[in-house]
Amino acid sequence: MIEFPPDQAAKIEEIRHELHKIGVNINQIAFAANAKKIKLAKGHMGALEELRAALPQVRTYLQAVVSEQRRRGIRLFRAFVEANQ
């Protein structure tokens, strides 16, 4: 189980959100290039496609880390409540 202090867990969630925004921007650039609204330098479209493939995987991993932290927090809270009843 991965453990982070709450402030670090919040930072990971911020990073995950920022990666989502970057992914949206990359999609907009790729869409504009495909629609011939902008011209990319040779090889840039391939790099964009690699980023489009990688970013969702990274976001999914970070979401799993954040979700595990939340589940752990809930389990600890429940154990605390049960111990104090």
Secondary structure by P-SEA (a helix, b strand, c coil): cccccaaaaaaaaaaaaaaaaaaaaaaaaaaaaaacccccccaaaaaaaaaaacaaaaaaaaaaaaaaaaaaaaaaaaaaaaaac
